[in-house]
Amino acid sequence: MAHISSFPMRTVLLLGLLLGTSSGAQQAPRRVAVLPFQAISGDVPGRAGPRVTQRLATEVRGVEGLELAEPSATEPPPDPLTQARAAVKEAEARRQKRDFAGADASIGQALDAYATVAMSLPNGNELADAYSLRAAIRYSQGRDEEAARALTFALTLVPGRVPPLASTSALFARTVERTHTALREQPRGTVRFVSVPPGVPVTLEGQPVENTPVRVVDVPPGGHLWRAVLPSGESVGGIVETVSGKEVEVKVQPTGEGSEATLAAALAGNRLDSAAVDAAKAAGQTLRAEFVVFGTVSRTSTGLALDVFVLAPDAKAPRRLPRIALDTDLLDAGPPLRELASTLAARGSQAGDPVTLPATPSPGAGPAARPSQVKYPVEDKPLNVPKPVVAPTPDRAPLAPRKPLIRP
């Protein structure tokens, strides 16, 4: 009897354990990655995309049933600007010791480092001085053609400025003057700036030009420092080399490498294709996410529009959620983003409607910006190369020594 009566109790306990396990599995939070939202045009308020991304991530953290997938903390990479400046000092020291091969290697390392931080330099002076040093080193090696190219870069990066090295050598000063004269006589070139997204303001030599797409004509051949600030707030820039009588193109777009950079470039260009979807999947796998959320921010007649997509790792295409209307300052973004997070908690990667690829993330966006043309914004001024200082000849006889004052 004792054995028979214990059977139902044992069954009840087993069912309780099974139900408890099933309930726990259903209550396990969905792990979701919120990938950076991208502005699709330059008229979107600055940093709107990053702000939307951050606020949605905050709502995901606060809603029950979701877990935010975030990258693990990593050590910051070495500062390229510090590395560049240290390499310049090393190049100067080796040049003084007449170790020109070592000096050339060091200045090459410096210029490579400068290239990665060109957008953060306050002006082109520091970079121009590095190119001037390369010119002096290569002239010492007998590599005159390469030296002349480096000196041309130094003169065109900061028009009208004499490299400080010119004051240390009469021969180098004459070379600077001769190079500048030849530069002014060469036919000029053109730089065409295009951007993803379009409508981005650009500066050349620190002077503003029209928003992209824009052609800058009458640009002296040589190196030129350009900068731009994307709607995300990211600063980009670098050196563009112009050639006499030719046009070169500079593409302004989000920086970075890997899957997130591929997805960012596609979304900023208002396109969604299989390559962008694969990039979103790869980003989700890196973050060990059950699904990912991404999208675009566009300008409308009344404010901003947020187009949101959700993608599961095994899906061939994402699903589109209903468009969210926001004000330009994102003051009313809290409630709709909270509702979006709740929808994701309830339906996960099944939220929204299926999308057929290729797709336009922000349908009905305004027409593409019309290209414009402007002239090179820097005035061509004569170069005043310093001359040896000569004491002036007195034009009158010196004054006779004054008698000392005598107290009364």
C-alpha positions as CSV (number, residue, x, y, z in Angstrom):
1,M,0.0,0.0,0.0
2,A,2.9,2.4,0.9
3,H,4.4,1.8,-2.6
4,I,1.1,2.3,-4.4
5,S,0.3,5.5,-2.5
6,S,3.7,7.0,-3.3
7,F,3.3,6.7,-7.0
8,P,1.0,9.6,-7.6
9,M,3.1,11.8,-5.4
10,R,6.2,10.9,-7.4
11,T,4.3,11.7,-10.6
12,V,3.2,15.1,-9.3
13,L,6.8,16.0,-8.4
14,L,8.1,14.9,-11.8
15,L,5.4,17.0,-13.6
16,G,6.2,19.9,-11.4
17,L,9.9,19.7,-12.3
18,L,9.0,19.5,-16.0
19,L,6.6,22.4,-15.9
20,G,9.2,24.4,-14.0
21,T,11.8,23.8,-16.6
22,S,9.5,24.6,-19.4
23,S,8.4,27.8,-17.7
24,G,12.0,28.8,-17.1
25,A,12.8,28.2,-20.8
26,Q,10.0,30.4,-21.9
27,Q,11.0,33.2,-19.5
28,A,14.7,33.2,-20.7
29,P,15.3,36.7,-22.1
30,R,15.9,37.1,-25.8
31,R,19.4,38.4,-26.6
32,V,19.2,41.2,-29.1
33,A,21.9,43.4,-30.6
34,V,21.0,47.0,-31.5
35,L,23.3,48.0,-34.5
36,P,24.0,51.7,-35.3
37,F,21.2,53.5,-37.1
38,Q,22.4,55.5,-40.0
39,A,21.2,58.9,-41.4
40,I,20.5,58.8,-45.1
41,S,21.2,62.4,-45.9
42,G,23.2,65.4,-44.6
43,D,20.1,67.3,-43.6
44,V,19.4,64.9,-40.7
45,P,20.4,66.7,-37.4
46,G,23.9,65.8,-36.3
47,R,24.3,62.6,-34.2
48,A,20.6,61.7,-34.6
49,G,21.5,58.1,-35.6
50,P,23.8,57.5,-32.6
51,R,21.3,59.1,-30.3
52,V,18.5,56.9,-31.5
53,T,20.7,53.8,-31.2
54,Q,21.7,54.7,-27.6
55,R,18.1,55.4,-26.6
56,L,16.8,52.2,-28.1
57,A,19.5,50.2,-26.4
58,T,18.5,51.8,-23.1
59,E,14.9,50.8,-23.6
60,V,16.0,47.2,-24.4
61,R,17.9,47.1,-21.2
62,G,14.8,48.1,-19.2
63,V,12.2,45.9,-20.8
64,E,11.5,42.4,-19.3
65,G,12.2,39.6,-21.7
66,L,15.2,41.1,-23.5
67,E,18.9,41.1,-22.9
68,L,21.1,43.6,-24.7
69,A,24.1,42.0,-26.6
70,E,27.0,44.3,-26.2
71,P,30.7,44.0,-27.3
72,S,33.2,43.2,-24.6
73,A,35.5,45.9,-23.4
74,T,38.9,46.1,-25.1
75,E,42.0,48.1,-24.6
76,P,42.1,51.3,-26.6
77,P,44.6,51.2,-29.6
78,P,47.8,53.2,-29.4
79,D,47.4,56.9,-30.3
80,P,48.5,57.4,-33.9
81,L,49.2,61.1,-33.4
82,T,51.6,60.4,-30.5
83,Q,53.3,57.7,-32.7
84,A,53.6,60.1,-35.6
85,R,55.2,62.8,-33.5
86,A,57.6,60.4,-32.0
87,A,58.6,59.1,-35.4
88,V,59.2,62.7,-36.6
89,K,61.6,63.3,-33.7
90,E,63.4,60.1,-34.5
91,A,63.7,61.1,-38.2
92,E,65.1,64.5,-37.2
93,A,67.7,62.8,-34.9
94,R,68.8,60.3,-37.5
95,R,69.1,63.1,-40.1
96,Q,71.4,65.0,-37.8
97,K,73.6,61.9,-37.6
98,R,73.5,61.6,-41.4
99,D,71.7,58.3,-41.1
100,F,69.5,59.2,-44.1
101,A,68.2,55.7,-44.7
102,G,67.0,55.4,-41.1
103,A,65.6,58.9,-41.2
104,D,63.6,58.1,-44.3
105,A,62.2,55.0,-42.7
106,S,61.1,56.9,-39.6
107,I,59.5,59.8,-41.6
108,G,57.6,57.2,-43.6
109,Q,56.2,55.7,-40.4
110,A,55.2,59.2,-39.2
111,L,53.4,60.0,-42.5
112,D,51.5,56.6,-42.3
113,A,50.4,57.5,-38.8
114,Y,49.4,61.0,-39.7
115,A,47.2,59.6,-42.6
116,T,45.0,57.9,-40.0
117,V,44.4,61.1,-37.9
118,A,44.5,63.8,-40.6
119,M,40.8,64.7,-39.8
120,S,41.7,65.6,-36.2
121,L,44.7,67.9,-36.9
122,P,43.8,71.5,-36.2
123,N,45.5,72.6,-39.5
124,G,47.9,71.2,-42.1
125,N,51.1,72.8,-40.6
126,E,52.3,69.7,-38.7
127,L,51.7,67.5,-41.7
128,A,53.3,69.9,-44.1
129,D,56.4,70.0,-41.9
130,A,56.7,66.2,-42.0
131,Y,56.6,66.3,-45.8
132,S,59.2,69.1,-45.8
133,L,61.4,66.9,-43.7
134,R,61.0,64.0,-46.0
135,A,62.0,66.3,-48.9
136,A,65.1,67.3,-47.1
137,I,66.0,63.7,-46.3
138,R,65.5,62.5,-49.9
139,Y,67.4,65.4,-51.4
140,S,70.3,64.3,-49.2
141,Q,70.0,60.8,-50.6
142,G,70.1,62.1,-54.2
143,R,66.4,61.1,-54.8
144,D,65.6,64.5,-56.2
145,E,62.3,63.6,-58.0
146,E,60.8,62.0,-54.9
147,A,62.0,64.9,-52.8
148,A,60.4,67.4,-55.2
149,R,57.1,65.6,-54.9
150,A,57.3,65.7,-51.1
151,L,58.1,69.4,-51.1
152,T,55.2,70.0,-53.4
153,F,52.9,68.4,-50.8
154,A,54.4,70.6,-48.1
155,L,53.7,73.7,-50.1
156,T,50.2,72.8,-51.2
157,L,48.9,71.5,-47.8
158,V,49.3,75.0,-46.4
159,P,49.4,77.5,-49.3
160,G,51.5,80.6,-48.8
161,R,53.4,79.1,-45.8
162,V,57.1,78.7,-45.9
163,P,58.4,75.4,-44.3
164,P,60.5,76.2,-41.2
165,L,63.3,74.1,-42.6
166,A,63.8,76.7,-45.3
167,S,65.3,79.0,-42.7
168,T,68.0,76.5,-41.8
169,S,69.6,76.2,-45.2
170,A,70.2,78.7,-48.0
171,L,70.2,75.9,-50.5
172,F,66.9,74.4,-49.2
173,A,65.4,77.9,-49.2
174,R,66.3,78.4,-52.9
175,T,64.8,74.9,-53.6
176,V,61.6,75.9,-51.9
177,E,61.3,79.1,-53.9
178,R,62.1,77.3,-57.2
179,T,59.6,74.5,-56.5
180,H,56.9,77.1,-55.6
181,T,57.5,79.0,-58.9
182,A,57.2,75.8,-60.9
183,L,54.1,74.8,-59.1
184,R,52.4,78.1,-59.9
185,E,53.1,77.6,-63.6
186,Q,51.6,74.1,-63.9
187,P,48.0,73.5,-65.1
188,R,45.6,72.9,-62.2
189,G,43.3,70.0,-61.5
190,T,39.9,69.2,-60.1
191,V,38.7,67.3,-57.0
192,R,35.2,65.9,-56.9
193,F,33.7,65.0,-53.6
194,V,30.8,62.5,-53.3
195,S,29.5,61.1,-50.0
196,V,27.4,58.4,-48.4
197,P,25.1,59.8,-47.3
198,P,24.9,62.9,-49.7
199,G,24.7,66.5,-48.5
200,V,27.8,66.4,-46.3
201,P,29.7,69.7,-45.7
202,V,33.4,69.5,-46.7
203,T,36.4,71.7,-46.1
204,L,39.6,71.8,-48.2
205,E,42.7,73.3,-46.6
206,G,40.4,74.3,-43.7
207,Q,38.2,76.4,-46.0
208,P,34.5,75.3,-46.5
209,V,33.2,74.3,-49.9
210,E,29.7,73.4,-50.9
211,N,28.0,70.3,-49.6
212,T,28.5,67.0,-51.5
213,P,28.3,66.2,-54.3
214,V,30.6,69.1,-55.4
215,R,33.5,69.6,-57.9
216,V,36.3,71.9,-56.8
217,V,38.1,73.3,-59.8
218,D,41.4,75.2,-60.3
219,V,43.1,73.1,-57.5
220,P,47.0,73.3,-57.6
221,P,48.7,69.9,-58.3
222,G,49.9,68.4,-55.1
223,G,48.6,67.2,-51.7
224,H,45.5,68.8,-50.1
225,L,44.0,68.2,-46.7
226,W,40.2,67.7,-46.6
227,R,37.8,67.1,-43.8
228,A,34.1,66.3,-43.4
229,V,31.7,65.6,-40.5
230,L,29.1,62.9,-41.3
231,P,25.5,63.2,-39.8
232,S,26.6,60.5,-37.3
233,G,29.0,63.1,-35.9
234,E,32.0,61.0,-37.1
235,S,34.9,63.2,-38.5
236,V,36.5,61.8,-41.6
237,G,39.3,63.3,-43.7
238,G,42.6,62.7,-45.4
239,I,45.0,63.9,-48.1
240,V,43.9,64.0,-51.7
241,E,46.6,64.3,-54.4
242,T,45.6,66.4,-57.4
243,V,47.2,66.0,-60.9
244,S,47.5,68.8,-63.5
245,G,44.7,68.7,-66.0
246,K,42.9,65.7,-64.3
247,E,40.0,65.1,-62.0
248,V,40.2,62.9,-58.9
249,E,37.4,61.7,-56.8
250,V,37.1,61.6,-53.0
251,K,34.4,59.4,-51.5
252,V,33.3,60.6,-48.1
253,Q,31.7,57.7,-46.1
254,P,31.7,56.1,-42.7
255,T,35.1,54.7,-41.7
256,G,35.9,51.4,-40.1
257,E,36.2,47.8,-41.3
258,G,34.3,44.6,-41.0
259,S,30.7,43.7,-41.0
260,E,29.4,46.8,-39.1
261,A,31.2,49.1,-41.6
262,T,29.7,47.3,-44.6
263,L,26.2,47.5,-43.1
264,A,26.7,51.2,-42.1
265,A,27.8,52.1,-45.7
266,A,24.8,50.3,-47.2
267,L,22.2,51.9,-44.8
268,A,23.8,55.4,-45.3
269,G,23.3,54.9,-49.0
270,N,19.6,54.0,-48.4
271,R,20.0,50.5,-49.7
272,L,19.5,47.0,-48.3
273,D,20.8,44.1,-50.2
274,S,22.1,40.6,-49.6
275,A,25.6,41.9,-48.8
276,A,24.2,44.2,-46.1
277,V,22.1,41.4,-44.7
278,D,25.1,39.1,-44.5
279,A,27.0,41.9,-42.7
280,A,24.2,42.3,-40.2
281,K,24.2,38.5,-39.5
282,A,28.0,38.5,-39.0
283,A,27.7,41.4,-36.6
284,G,25.0,39.5,-34.7
285,Q,27.1,36.4,-34.5
286,T,30.0,38.3,-33.2
287,L,27.8,39.6,-30.4
288,R,26.2,36.2,-29.8
289,A,22.7,37.7,-30.4
290,E,19.5,35.8,-31.0
291,F,18.5,38.6,-33.5
292,V,19.7,42.1,-34.5
293,V,17.9,45.4,-34.9
294,F,19.1,48.1,-37.3
295,G,17.7,50.9,-39.5
296,T,17.8,54.4,-40.9
297,V,16.9,57.9,-39.9
298,S,15.6,60.3,-42.6
299,R,14.2,63.8,-42.7
300,T,10.5,64.5,-43.4
301,S,8.4,67.6,-43.7
302,T,7.4,67.3,-40.1
303,G,10.5,65.9,-38.4
304,L,12.3,62.6,-38.6
305,A,11.4,59.1,-39.7
306,L,12.8,56.0,-38.2
307,D,12.7,52.8,-40.4
308,V,13.5,49.7,-38.3
309,F,14.4,46.2,-39.3
310,V,14.8,43.0,-37.3
311,L,16.9,40.0,-38.6
312,A,17.3,36.5,-37.3
313,P,20.5,34.6,-38.0
314,D,18.7,31.9,-40.1
315,A,16.6,34.4,-42.1
316,K,17.3,35.2,-45.7
317,A,15.9,38.7,-45.3
318,P,15.0,41.0,-42.5
319,R,11.5,42.1,-41.4
320,R,10.3,45.7,-41.5
321,L,8.5,47.2,-38.5
322,P,6.1,50.1,-38.7
323,R,7.7,53.5,-39.4
324,I,8.2,55.7,-36.3
325,A,7.7,59.4,-36.5
326,L,10.0,61.6,-34.3
327,D,10.6,65.3,-33.8
328,T,14.0,66.6,-34.9
329,D,15.3,67.0,-31.4
330,L,14.1,63.5,-30.4
331,L,12.2,64.9,-27.4
332,D,9.3,62.5,-28.0
333,A,11.4,59.5,-28.8
334,G,10.9,57.7,-25.4
335,P,7.4,56.3,-25.7
336,P,7.7,55.0,-29.3
337,L,11.1,53.4,-28.6
338,R,9.7,51.8,-25.4
339,E,6.8,50.4,-27.4
340,L,9.3,49.1,-30.0
341,A,11.3,47.3,-27.3
342,S,8.1,45.8,-25.9
343,T,7.2,44.5,-29.4
344,L,10.6,42.9,-29.7
345,A,10.3,41.3,-26.3
346,A,6.9,39.8,-27.3
347,R,7.6,38.7,-30.9
348,G,11.4,38.7,-31.2
349,S,12.6,38.2,-34.8
350,Q,9.0,37.5,-36.0
351,A,8.0,41.1,-35.4
352,G,7.1,43.2,-38.5
353,D,6.5,42.2,-42.1
354,P,8.8,40.3,-44.5
355,V,11.1,42.3,-46.8
356,T,12.0,41.4,-50.4
357,L,15.6,42.2,-51.3
358,P,17.0,44.4,-52.6
359,A,15.0,47.0,-50.6
360,T,15.1,50.8,-49.9
361,P,15.2,51.3,-46.1
362,S,13.6,54.7,-46.3
363,P,11.1,54.8,-49.1
364,G,10.0,58.2,-50.4
365,A,13.2,59.9,-49.4
366,G,13.9,63.3,-51.1
367,P,15.6,63.4,-54.5
368,A,19.4,63.1,-54.7
369,A,21.3,66.3,-54.1
370,R,22.3,68.1,-57.3
371,P,26.0,68.4,-57.9
372,S,27.6,71.9,-57.7
373,Q,30.9,73.4,-58.7
374,V,33.1,75.8,-56.9
375,K,36.6,77.3,-57.3
376,Y,39.5,76.3,-55.1
377,P,38.8,78.4,-51.9
378,V,42.4,79.4,-51.1
379,E,43.9,82.5,-52.6
380,D,47.2,82.0,-54.4
381,K,49.7,84.2,-52.6
382,P,53.4,84.8,-53.3
383,L,55.7,82.7,-51.1
384,N,58.0,84.9,-49.1
385,V,61.0,82.7,-48.5
386,P,63.2,84.1,-45.7
387,K,66.5,85.8,-46.8
388,P,69.7,86.0,-44.8
389,V,69.4,88.8,-42.3
390,V,71.8,91.7,-43.0
391,A,72.5,94.5,-40.6
392,P,71.2,97.8,-42.1
393,T,73.8,100.5,-43.1
394,P,73.4,103.6,-40.9
395,D,72.3,106.6,-43.0
396,R,73.7,109.3,-40.6
397,A,76.6,109.7,-38.3
398,P,76.2,108.2,-34.8
399,L,75.4,110.5,-32.0
400,A,78.2,111.8,-29.8
401,P,78.4,110.3,-26.4
402,R,76.2,112.1,-23.9
403,K,77.8,113.8,-20.9
404,P,76.9,112.2,-17.6
405,L,74.2,114.0,-15.6
406,I,75.6,116.2,-12.8
407,R,73.6,116.8,-9.6
408,P,73.0,120.4,-8.9
